[in-house]
């Protein structure tokens, strides 16, 4: 048996590992069932959310963070992960970070001379804001139609909502 595996068995315990594997298996089954039923919610996304959510929930449970703080942290991380993974906001965030880095490099040791120095940052922030707006609008419209009982299908909105729900279930479990 490898040293890492034996260390993990001693540190975590076979019973805890077995419980985690059973829980993760049950959550994977639920997520795959949802992926088969809900259009726009693919199996790869579902399994990724379950793996990350159950692992994050386990880390939170083992930490000394108060329950309400852990719940808030889980919600924030879930929304951020959802936006990065499903909403594909990551590239926009990288554009903002790159524009801020370029601005810092150009203005190091010298003050900004005019507002045109801020144009790349403002442009990147505007694109990020428009992406958030589009995601929010699509999700709000889909949710409104869903609650009203109207037939509507938006694969991005459905994936955003269902992946957040699966995340919350996986973290809570």
N, CA, C and O of each residue as an XYZ file, in Angstrom:
692
protein
N       0.844     -1.161      0.000
C       0.000      0.000      0.000
C       0.898      1.235      0.000
O       1.893      1.291      0.722
N       0.536      2.217     -0.813
C       1.375      3.411     -0.911
C       1.314      4.220      0.385
O       0.372      4.110      1.170
N       2.333      5.021      0.576
C       2.417      5.822      1.797
C       1.282      6.847      1.856
O       0.734      7.097      2.930
N       0.925      7.439      0.722
C      -0.144      8.432      0.692
C      -1.494      7.842      1.040
O      -2.282      8.458      1.758
N      -1.764      6.640      0.529
C      -3.029      5.987      0.816
C      -3.117      5.570      2.283
O      -4.160      5.731      2.917
N      -2.046      5.045      2.806
C      -2.072      4.627      4.216
C      -2.188      5.856      5.127
O      -2.859      5.793      6.157
N      -1.545      6.970      4.762
C      -1.679      8.193      5.542
C      -3.126      8.675      5.534
O      -3.655      9.086      6.567
N      -3.776      8.624      4.344
C      -5.157      9.064      4.239
C      -6.079      8.162      5.046
O      -7.005      8.649      5.694
N      -5.840      6.859      5.017
C      -6.657      5.943      5.810
C      -6.518      6.235      7.304
O      -7.511      6.225      8.032
N      -5.294      6.496      7.761
C      -5.091      6.813      9.180
C      -5.711      8.154      9.539
O      -6.346      8.289     10.585
N      -5.529      9.134      8.685
C      -5.978     10.504      8.972
C      -7.498     10.635      8.895
O      -8.115     11.220      9.785
N      -8.096     10.101      7.852
C      -9.520     10.284      7.606
C     -10.339      9.133      8.172
O     -11.400      9.350      8.756
N      -9.865      7.950      8.005
C     -10.596      6.781      8.480
C     -11.334      6.086      7.355
O     -11.922      6.726      6.484
N     -11.292      4.782      7.391
C     -11.932      3.979      6.344
C     -13.442      4.205      6.313
O     -14.041      4.268      5.239
N     -14.051      4.326      7.477
C     -15.502      4.536      7.536
C     -15.885      5.857      6.874
O     -16.862      5.906      6.127
N     -15.135      6.928      7.132
C     -15.432      8.218      6.515
C     -15.229      8.179      5.007
O     -16.026      8.742      4.257
N     -14.178      7.524      4.566
C     -13.931      7.407      3.121
C     -15.055      6.613      2.461
O     -15.547      6.986      1.396
N     -15.454      5.520      3.099
C     -16.534      4.699      2.562
C     -17.839      5.507      2.500
O     -18.566      5.434      1.509
N     -18.131      6.265      3.544
C     -19.339      7.105      3.557
C     -19.297      8.148      2.449
O     -20.300      8.394      1.779
N     -18.131      8.757      2.263
C     -17.980      9.769      1.215
C     -18.192      9.155     -0.166
O     -18.860      9.752     -1.010
N     -17.640      7.989     -0.402
C     -17.790      7.326     -1.697
C     -19.249      6.963     -1.951
O     -19.748      7.143     -3.062
N     -19.939      6.452     -0.930
C     -21.360      6.126     -1.092
C     -22.188      7.378     -1.364
O     -23.066      7.375     -2.228
N     -21.907      8.437     -0.631
C     -22.622      9.690     -0.826
C     -22.362     10.258     -2.218
O     -23.289     10.691     -2.902
N     -21.111     10.253     -2.627
C     -20.771     10.756     -3.961
C     -21.432      9.900     -5.048
O     -21.870     10.432     -6.068
N     -21.507      8.602     -4.840
C     -22.168      7.722     -5.814
C     -23.653      8.048     -5.916
O     -24.204      8.096     -7.016
N     -24.300      8.270     -4.780
C     -25.725      8.615     -4.798
C     -25.943      9.962     -5.481
O     -26.868     10.114     -6.278
N     -25.098     10.930     -5.171
C     -25.226     12.240     -5.804
C     -24.968     12.167     -7.306
O     -25.641     12.844     -8.083
N     -24.010     11.359     -7.716
C     -23.744     11.183     -9.154
C     -24.942     10.572     -9.860
O     -25.271     10.954    -10.983
N     -25.586      9.633     -9.207
C     -26.771      9.010     -9.789
C     -27.885     10.031     -9.973
O     -28.534     10.066    -11.019
N     -28.105     10.858     -8.963
C     -29.121     11.908     -9.060
C     -28.756     12.902    -10.158
O     -29.609     13.281    -10.961
N     -27.504     13.323    -10.197
C     -27.071     14.296    -11.197
C     -27.198     13.738    -12.610
O     -27.634     14.444    -13.520
N     -26.823     12.485    -12.798
C     -26.957     11.880    -14.126
C     -28.424     11.725    -14.512
O     -28.782     11.891    -15.678
N     -29.276     11.406    -13.535
C     -30.709     11.348    -13.805
C     -31.250     12.700    -14.248
O     -32.040     12.784    -15.189
N     -30.823     13.749    -13.569
C     -31.236     15.099    -13.965
C     -30.717     15.451    -15.356
O     -31.428     16.059    -16.156
N     -29.480     15.067    -15.636
C     -28.896     15.359    -16.948
C     -29.669     14.653    -18.057
O     -29.754     15.168    -19.172
N     -30.231     13.492    -17.768
C     -31.028     12.773    -18.768
C     -32.404     13.402    -18.958
O     -32.985     13.294    -20.037
N     -32.928     14.049    -17.938
C     -34.279     14.588    -17.987
C     -34.308     16.053    -18.421
O     -35.194     16.460    -19.173
N     -33.351     16.840    -17.954
C     -33.352     18.283    -18.203
C     -32.509     18.597    -19.431
O     -31.315     18.300    -19.470
N     -33.141     19.199    -20.431
C     -32.399     19.606    -21.620
C     -31.470     20.748    -21.274
O     -31.860     21.658    -20.542
N     -30.257     20.722    -21.782
C     -29.291     21.776    -21.535
C     -28.394     21.527    -20.336
O     -27.429     22.262    -20.124
N     -28.694     20.508    -19.552
C     -27.901     20.190    -18.369
C     -27.161     18.888    -18.667
O     -27.700     17.799    -18.472
N     -25.919     19.011    -19.142
C     -25.202     17.834    -19.613
C     -24.557     17.059    -18.465
O     -24.326     17.592    -17.380
N     -24.277     15.793    -18.737
C     -23.762     14.877    -17.715
C     -22.381     15.291    -17.221
O     -22.086     15.156    -16.033
N     -21.541     15.788    -18.103
C     -20.187     16.188    -17.689
C     -20.253     17.334    -16.696
O     -19.528     17.335    -15.701
N     -21.110     18.305    -16.955
C     -21.311     19.406    -16.022
C     -21.857     18.889    -14.698
O     -21.397     19.295    -13.631
N     -22.829     18.004    -14.764
C     -23.441     17.469    -13.544
C     -22.417     16.743    -12.680
O     -22.373     16.949    -11.467
N     -21.601     15.906    -13.287
C     -20.603     15.151    -12.522
C     -19.511     16.070    -11.968
O     -19.020     15.852    -10.860
N     -19.136     17.085    -12.727
C     -18.147     18.051    -12.236
C     -18.679     18.781    -11.016
O     -17.969     18.935    -10.022
N     -19.921     19.229    -11.086
C     -20.534     19.955     -9.974
C     -20.648     19.050     -8.746
O     -20.388     19.495     -7.628
N     -21.031     17.798     -8.939
C     -21.135     16.865     -7.807
C     -19.773     16.631     -7.177
O     -19.645     16.663     -5.953
N     -18.759     16.396     -7.990
C     -17.416     16.133     -7.449
C     -16.890     17.336     -6.675
O     -16.394     17.191     -5.558
N     -16.997     18.512     -7.264
C     -16.507     19.707     -6.586
C     -17.353     20.057     -5.366
O     -16.817     20.435     -4.324
N     -18.668     19.934     -5.492
C     -19.562     20.274     -4.387
C     -19.424     19.353     -3.197
O     -19.380     19.815     -2.057
N     -19.354     18.061     -3.442
C     -19.221     17.127     -2.316
C     -17.850     17.260     -1.661
O     -17.735     17.141     -0.441
N     -16.823     17.502     -2.444
C     -15.491     17.713     -1.872
C     -15.441     19.002     -1.058
O     -14.881     19.028      0.038
N     -16.027     20.069     -1.595
C     -16.037     21.339     -0.879
C     -16.868     21.227      0.400
O     -16.493     21.778      1.435
N     -17.985     20.519      0.331
C     -18.807     20.311      1.522
C     -18.065     19.531      2.593
O     -18.194     19.824      3.781
N     -17.297     18.552      2.182
C     -16.521     17.770      3.131
C     -15.445     18.638      3.785
O     -15.217     18.553      4.991
N     -14.792     19.468      2.983
C     -13.776     20.373      3.528
C     -14.415     21.346      4.517
O     -13.852     21.611      5.579
N     -15.584     21.876      4.173
C     -16.269     22.787      5.093
C     -16.670     22.079      6.381
O     -16.573     22.653      7.466
N     -17.118     20.838      6.264
C     -17.529     20.093      7.450
C     -16.348     19.807      8.368
O     -16.504     19.792      9.589
N     -15.184     19.581      7.804
C     -13.995     19.295      8.603
C     -13.348     20.559      9.170
O     -12.509     20.485     10.068
N     -13.738     21.705      8.646
C     -13.148     22.961      9.119
C     -13.866     23.419     10.388
O     -14.847     22.815     10.820
N     -13.371     24.463     10.952
C     -13.957     25.011     12.170
C     -14.793     26.254     11.889
O     -14.994     27.090     12.770
N     -15.271     26.368     10.670
C     -16.097     27.511     10.278
C     -17.506     27.300     10.829
O     -18.043     26.194     10.771
N     -18.097     28.362     11.359
C     -19.466     28.274     11.861
C     -20.415     27.906     10.729
O     -20.155     28.195      9.561
N     -21.524     27.261     11.099
C     -22.452     26.736     10.097
C     -22.991     27.819      9.172
O     -23.021     27.628      7.956
N     -23.415     28.948      9.723
C     -23.996     29.988      8.856
C     -22.938     30.604      7.941
O     -23.242     30.975      6.808
N     -21.711     30.714      8.420
C     -20.640     31.218      7.565
C     -20.294     30.203      6.475
O     -20.028     30.570      5.331
N     -20.301     28.928      6.849
C     -20.029     27.877      5.865
C     -21.117     27.843      4.801
O     -20.823     27.651      3.621
N     -22.368     28.027      5.205
C     -23.471     28.035      4.239
C     -23.342     29.218      3.279
O     -23.546     29.073      2.073
N     -23.007     30.377      3.819
C     -22.825     31.557      2.974
C     -21.641     31.377      2.025
O     -21.725     31.725      0.848
N     -20.549     30.837      2.538
C     -19.375     30.576      1.703
C     -19.699     29.571      0.599
O     -19.282     29.741     -0.546
N     -20.444     28.526      0.951
C     -20.826     27.524     -0.050
C     -21.693     28.141     -1.141
O     -21.535     27.821     -2.319
N     -22.603     29.022     -0.753
C     -23.452     29.682     -1.741
C     -22.637     30.581     -2.656
O     -22.826     30.569     -3.873
N     -21.735     31.358     -2.077
C     -20.910     32.270     -2.882
C     -20.007     31.492     -3.837
O     -19.902     31.836     -5.015
N     -19.361     30.451     -3.334
C     -18.481     29.645     -4.185
C     -19.304     28.946     -5.270
O     -18.851     28.832     -6.408
N     -20.493     28.484     -4.932
C     -21.356     27.830     -5.918
C     -21.769     28.770     -7.032
O     -21.744     28.401     -8.206
N     -22.148     29.986     -6.666
C     -22.535     30.966     -7.686
C     -21.339     31.327     -8.555
O     -21.453     31.415     -9.777
N     -20.189     31.537     -7.916
C     -18.984     31.881     -8.686
C     -18.599     30.751     -9.632
O     -18.288     30.994    -10.798
N     -18.619     29.519     -9.137
C     -18.292     28.368     -9.974
C     -19.293     28.229    -11.111
O     -18.921     27.924    -12.244
N     -20.556     28.452    -10.802
C     -21.610     28.367    -11.803
C     -21.392     29.401    -12.907
O     -21.511     29.087    -14.092
N     -21.074     30.627    -12.516
C     -20.840     31.670    -13.508
C     -19.588     31.400    -14.332
O     -19.562     31.651    -15.537
N     -18.557     30.890    -13.680
C     -17.320     30.586    -14.411
C     -17.514     29.414    -15.358
O     -17.077     29.459    -16.508
N     -18.164     28.371    -14.880
C     -18.277     27.132    -15.660
C     -19.372     27.215    -16.716
O     -19.127     26.956    -17.895
N     -20.578     27.578    -16.290
C     -21.715     27.587    -17.209
C     -21.795     28.910    -17.962
O     -21.989     28.930    -19.178
N     -21.644     30.010    -17.236
C     -21.766     31.323    -17.852
C     -20.559     31.746    -18.647
O     -20.607     32.752    -19.355
N     -19.479     31.004    -18.548
C     -18.238     31.269    -19.270
C     -17.769     32.715    -19.062
O     -17.414     33.414    -20.011
N     -17.778     33.134    -17.812
C     -17.355     34.474    -17.434
C     -15.837     34.529    -17.243
O     -15.261     35.616    -17.185
N     -15.201     33.394    -17.148
C     -13.769     33.336    -16.870
C     -12.923     34.119    -17.855
O     -11.980     34.799    -17.451
N     -13.238     34.037    -19.134
C     -12.443     34.768    -20.121
C     -12.600     36.277    -19.947
O     -11.642     37.029    -20.126
N     -13.812     36.718    -19.598
C     -14.039     38.148    -19.364
C     -13.274     38.618    -18.123
O     -12.718     39.716    -18.114
N     -13.245     37.790    -17.081
C     -12.481     38.143    -15.881
C     -10.987     38.222    -16.186
O     -10.289     39.099    -15.677
N     -10.507     37.313    -17.009
C      -9.096     37.359    -17.395
C      -8.780     38.617    -18.206
O      -7.703     39.198    -18.071
N      -9.723     39.027    -19.044
C      -9.520     40.257    -19.810
C      -9.421     41.467    -18.884
O      -8.591     42.351    -19.101
N     -10.269     41.509    -17.849
C     -10.212     42.610    -16.879
C      -8.887     42.577    -16.129
O      -8.241     43.612    -15.962
N      -8.480     41.392    -15.676
C      -7.212     41.269    -14.948
C      -6.030     41.671    -15.821
O      -5.110     42.341    -15.351
N      -6.051     41.267    -17.089
C      -4.969     41.630    -18.001
C      -4.937     43.144    -18.231
O      -3.864     43.748    -18.247
N      -6.105     43.752    -18.408
C      -6.156     45.205    -18.621
C      -5.673     45.948    -17.377
O      -4.973     46.953    -17.492
N      -6.041     45.464    -16.192
C      -5.560     46.090    -14.961
C      -4.052     45.916    -14.807
O      -3.359     46.834    -14.369
N      -3.550     44.746    -15.165
C      -2.099     44.515    -15.105
C      -1.346     45.416    -16.064
O      -0.305     45.972    -15.713
N      -1.865     45.563    -17.270
C      -1.228     46.459    -18.245
C      -1.247     47.906    -17.755
O      -0.263     48.631    -17.901
N      -2.360     48.314    -17.180
C      -2.467     49.670    -16.646
C      -1.466     49.885    -15.506
O      -0.805     50.922    -15.440
N      -1.362     48.912    -14.622
C      -0.418     49.033    -13.502
C       1.019     49.095    -14.011
O       1.832     49.859    -13.492
N       1.329     48.301    -15.015
C       2.683     48.302    -15.571
C       3.004     49.632    -16.247
O       4.104     50.164    -16.095
N       2.025     50.171    -17.004
C       2.246     51.449    -17.704
C       2.341     52.626    -16.738
O       3.111     53.559    -16.966
N       1.561     52.582    -15.661
C       1.520     53.742    -14.770
C       2.406     53.572    -13.542
O       2.326     54.374    -12.612
N       3.244     52.547    -13.523
C       4.132     52.338    -12.383
C       5.090     53.521    -12.257
O       5.870     53.807    -13.165
N       5.016     54.198    -11.119
C       5.914     55.312    -10.852
C       5.490     56.624    -11.479
O       6.109     57.659    -11.230
N       4.449     56.597    -12.285
C       3.986     57.838    -12.921
C       2.461     57.869    -12.837
O       1.809     56.848    -13.053
N       1.901     59.007    -12.531
C       0.437     59.096    -12.456
C      -0.190     58.972    -13.851
O       0.471     59.170    -14.871
N      -1.467     58.641    -13.860
C      -2.196     58.572    -15.130
C      -2.252     59.964    -15.752
O      -2.557     60.947    -15.076
N      -1.959     60.032    -17.022
C      -1.911     61.333    -17.690
C      -3.281     61.772    -18.188
O      -3.619     62.953    -18.112
N      -4.070     60.833    -18.694
C      -5.401     61.194    -19.163
C      -6.325     59.980    -19.064
O      -5.897     58.870    -18.749
N      -7.570     60.222    -19.334
C      -8.592     59.182    -19.188
C      -8.429     58.076    -20.228
O      -8.915     56.964    -20.020
N      -7.764     58.355    -21.328
C      -7.606     57.326    -22.362
C      -6.747     56.164    -21.867
O      -6.804     55.073    -22.435
N      -5.959     56.378    -20.826
C      -5.184     55.282    -20.249
C      -6.096     54.229    -19.626
O      -5.717     53.064    -19.500
N      -7.292     54.643    -19.239
C      -8.238     53.727    -18.602
C      -9.131     52.998    -19.607
O      -9.876     52.100    -19.214
N      -9.077     53.353    -20.873
C      -9.987     52.785    -21.869
C      -9.962     51.255    -21.927
O     -11.033     50.649    -21.946
N      -8.796     50.599    -21.955
C      -8.820     49.135    -22.002
C      -9.489     48.510    -20.772
O     -10.201     47.514    -20.888
N      -9.258     49.094    -19.610
C      -9.885     48.575    -18.387
C     -11.389     48.781    -18.438
O     -12.157     47.869    -18.134
N     -11.807     49.972    -18.820
C     -13.234     50.271    -18.897
C     -13.934     49.400    -19.940
O     -15.066     48.962    -19.730
N     -13.264     49.151    -21.054
C     -13.828     48.293    -22.099
C     -13.992     46.860    -21.588
O     -15.025     46.232    -21.816
N     -12.978     46.349    -20.900
C     -13.046     44.993    -20.366
C     -14.126     44.887    -19.291
O     -14.849     43.892    -19.229
N     -14.235     45.909    -18.449
C     -15.284     45.909    -17.425
C     -16.673     45.984    -18.050
O     -17.605     45.342    -17.566
N     -16.819     46.759    -19.117
C     -18.108     46.857    -19.803
C     -18.503     45.517    -20.414
O     -19.668     45.126    -20.343
N     -17.548     44.811    -21.013
C     -17.851     43.492    -21.581
C     -18.236     42.496    -20.491
O     -19.150     41.692    -20.674
N     -17.543     42.548    -19.367
C     -17.885     41.683    -18.236
C     -19.282     41.998    -17.738
O     -20.075     41.090    -17.489
N     -19.586     43.269    -17.593
C     -20.901     43.687    -17.120
C     -22.002     43.250    -18.101
O     -23.067     42.805    -17.672
N     -21.753     43.374    -19.396
C     -22.744     42.946    -20.388
C     -22.959     41.438    -20.329
O     -24.082     40.968    -20.513
N     -21.900     40.678    -20.076
C     -22.043     39.228    -19.950
C     -22.893     38.870    -18.744
O     -23.764     38.003    -18.825
N     -22.636     39.549    -17.608
C     -23.470     39.324    -16.428
C     -24.920     39.690    -16.704
O     -25.834     38.964    -16.313
N     -25.127     40.805    -17.372
C     -26.480     41.234    -17.694
C     -27.202     40.245    -18.583
O     -28.376     39.947    -18.361
N     -26.513     39.737    -19.582
C     -27.130     38.761    -20.486
C     -27.480     37.473    -19.739
O     -28.559     36.913    -19.930
N     -26.568     37.011    -18.896
C     -26.854     35.800    -18.114
C     -28.025     36.013    -17.172
O     -28.903     35.157    -17.064
N     -28.040     37.154    -16.488
C     -29.126     37.436    -15.561
C     -30.460     37.530    -16.286
O     -31.460     36.989    -15.814
N     -30.485     38.204    -17.416
C     -31.721     38.356    -18.184
C     -32.234     37.007    -18.673
O     -33.423     36.711    -18.553
N     -31.346     36.196    -19.220
C     -31.754     34.868    -19.707
C     -32.292     34.012    -18.576
O     -33.308     33.333    -18.725
N     -31.600     34.049    -17.435
C     -32.028     33.241    -16.296
C     -33.349     33.757    -15.733
O     -34.227     32.960    -15.402
N     -33.503     35.063    -15.620
C     -34.746     35.628    -15.098
C     -35.921     35.305    -16.022
O     -36.995     34.937    -15.545
N     -35.735     35.434    -17.319
C     -36.809     35.117    -18.269
C     -37.182     33.644    -18.214
O     -38.363     33.298    -18.207
N     -36.176     32.774    -18.176
C     -36.437     31.338    -18.120
C     -37.148     30.970    -16.820
O     -38.096     30.184    -16.830
N     -36.693     31.534    -15.704
C     -37.300     31.235    -14.414
C     -38.737     31.727    -14.370
O     -39.618     31.028    -13.869
N     -38.980     32.921    -14.890
C     -40.336     33.465    -14.930
C     -41.263     32.584    -15.751
O     -42.375     32.278    -15.321
N     -40.809     32.174    -16.930
C     -41.620     31.287    -17.770
C     -41.831     29.937    -17.106
O     -42.919     29.367    -17.187
N     -40.804     29.426    -16.455
C     -40.893     28.130    -15.778
C     -41.926     28.180    -14.655
O     -42.746     27.273    -14.517
N     -41.882     29.245    -13.855
C     -42.820     29.391    -12.741
C     -44.237     29.614    -13.250
O     -45.200     29.129    -12.655
N     -44.363     30.345    -14.348
C     -45.684     30.614    -14.926
C     -46.272     29.413    -15.635
O     -47.456     29.413    -15.971
N     -45.476     28.401    -15.867
C     -45.953     27.220    -16.565
C     -45.898     27.346    -18.073
O     -46.430     26.496    -18.787
N     -45.264     28.389    -18.562
C     -45.133     28.589    -20.006
C     -44.014     27.724    -20.551
O     -42.986     27.558    -19.894
N     -44.194     27.174    -21.733
C     -43.105     26.383    -22.315
C     -41.965     27.303    -22.762
O     -42.150     28.181    -23.605
N     -40.829     27.090    -22.200
C     -39.661     27.897    -22.550
C     -38.426     27.027    -22.419
O     -38.357     26.138    -21.570
N     -37.460     27.299    -23.269
C     -36.217     26.552    -23.172
C     -35.053     27.477    -23.465
O     -34.964     28.077    -24.536
N     -34.182     27.576    -22.509
C     -32.935     28.304    -22.658
C     -31.858     27.436    -22.031
O     -31.805     27.311    -20.807
N     -30.995     26.832    -22.847
C     -30.036     25.874    -22.290
C     -29.072     26.491    -21.274
O     -28.682     25.829    -20.312
N     -28.690     27.742    -21.481
C     -27.764     28.381    -20.535
C     -28.457     28.636    -19.212
O     -27.902     28.335    -18.155
N     -29.655     29.182    -19.253
C     -30.390     29.460    -18.021
C     -30.709     28.170    -17.275
O     -30.566     28.106    -16.054
N     -31.138     27.150    -18.000
C     -31.432     25.867    -17.354
C     -30.187     25.280    -16.706
O     -30.245     24.775    -15.584
N     -29.065     25.344    -17.408
C     -27.822     24.815    -16.844
C     -27.378     25.623    -15.630
O     -26.888     25.048    -14.658
N     -27.539     26.950    -15.666
C     -27.174     27.783    -14.514
C     -27.987     27.409    -13.284
O     -27.434     27.200    -12.205
N     -29.295     27.329    -13.452
C     -30.172     27.052    -12.310
C     -29.965     25.639    -11.790
O     -29.791     25.442    -10.587
N     -29.982     24.655    -12.679
C     -29.865     23.267    -12.229
C     -28.493     22.954    -11.658
O     -28.386     22.180    -10.707
N     -27.443     23.536    -12.218
C     -26.111     23.262    -11.661
C     -25.955     23.897    -10.290
O     -25.283     23.332     -9.427
N     -26.560     25.060    -10.067
C     -26.511     25.657     -8.727
C     -27.294     24.807     -7.735
O     -26.856     24.625     -6.600
N     -28.440     24.289     -8.144
C     -29.218     23.414     -7.250
C     -28.462     22.125     -6.924
O     -28.469     21.674     -5.779
N     -27.821     21.542     -7.915
C     -27.026     20.325     -7.678
C     -25.850     20.655     -6.770
O     -25.536     19.879     -5.868
N     -25.188     21.802     -6.991
C     -24.083     22.229     -6.130
C     -24.535     22.325     -4.675
O     -23.880     21.803     -3.773
N     -25.663     22.999     -4.461
C     -26.167     23.176     -3.092
C     -26.489     21.830     -2.437
O     -26.207     21.630     -1.256
N     -27.077     20.914     -3.199
C     -27.360     19.583     -2.659
C     -26.071     18.826     -2.335
O     -25.975     18.170     -1.298
N     -25.095     18.918     -3.215
C     -23.831     18.204     -3.008
C     -23.070     18.770     -1.810
O     -22.505     18.011     -1.022
N     -23.050     20.082     -1.669
C     -22.353     20.695     -0.539
C     -23.072     20.359      0.766
O     -22.427     20.065      1.772
N     -24.387     20.402      0.755
C     -25.168     20.134      1.956
C     -25.047     18.675      2.395
O     -24.995     18.377      3.589
N     -25.002     17.778      1.424
C     -24.945     16.344      1.739
C     -23.636     16.009      2.411
O     -23.397     14.852      2.754
